[in-house]
């Protein structure tokens, strides 16, 4: 289930290599590194892929102070759904993506940061 919108695009990938290839494809289509996010159910894996692809991880800027602090006390699944909704996706979409992340997939999100 790929979602394409005016503001946000998401794609589930099977592994980190595919995620990096998707990031490179998106960079070639006009997105900047600041527009790209990598999300994985495993925080260490997410960090490694984001570092290798030189992309963002969802953080304070996207979630806001309250969301970022609340995520410290949430389960990983709840925190992931919050991160995904903070990038403009519905709760139902976030639940779907989080379930797919449970099975080891990686989510790449491209969202134009309007200044």
N, C-alpha and C positions, 0 to 999 in steps of 0.2 A: 504494500500500500504506500505509494509515493504521494505526497501531497504537494501540489504546486499552487501558490497563491501570489498575489501581488507582493506581499511582504515577506512570506516565509515559505521555505521548501524543506522537506524532510525525506530522507531515504535511509532505509535499513540495509545494512551490509552484513555479510557473514563473518568478516574478520577485519583486523586492523589494516592489512594490506589493501583490501578493497576500499576501506574508509579513506586511506591516504590517496588512492587513485581517484575516488570521488571528489575529495577536496581539490586535487589538481585539476580535475575536469571543471569544477565550479569556478576555480580561479581563472581558467581559460575562457569562461563564459561571462566574465565581467564582475564577479564577486571579489571582494578584497578579503584578506585574512581576518580582518576585524569583523566581517560578516559571517564567519563560519564557526560552528561549534561541533564538538564531538562529545557524545554521551555514551557511556557504557555502564552496565550494572556494577562492574568491579572498578572501584575508584582508582586503584593503581594502574590498571589497564587503560582507563580513560586518560589518565595523566600521561602515560607513555605514548599513546596514540596522538593526543593533542600536541605533545612536544615534538614528535616525529613529523607531524603534518604542519606544525607551526600555526595551530589554530587556537581558538579560545575554549575555555571551559566556562560553563554558566556560573556566574558568581554574583557578587554584590551589585554590580551595575545593572544586571538583567533582573535579578530577583528583588532588589530593594533590601534595605537593612533588615526589616522585619522578617522577610522571607528567608534571608540568609541565616539569621539567628535561629529562626524556627526550624530550619533544616538540620541544625545541629542536634535537635531533640527528636527528629522524625526517623522512622525506619528508612532504609535506603530506597525502597520502593516509593514511599510517600515523597521523599525528597526528589526523586527523579521525576515523578509526575508534576511536582511543583516547578521544577526547572523547565520542563517541557511547556507547561502552560505559561510560564513567564516569558517564553519566546513567541507567544501568540497562538498557541494551539488550544483547542477545547479540552475539557476534562475527559471526554470520551476518547479523543485522539491520544491524549497523554496516557490514558489507561491502556490503550492498545499498544502504543510504543513501549511502555514499561513492561508489559507482558512479553513482548518480543525480546527486550533486553534481558529478561530473566533466562531466556534460552541461549544466551551468549552472543547475540547479535550486537552490532554497533550502530548507533544512530548518528547520522551527519545532518545537521540543520544549517541552512543558509538563510539569513535574515538580514535584509538591508537595514543598516543602522541609519535612520533618518536623523540628520543633524539640525 
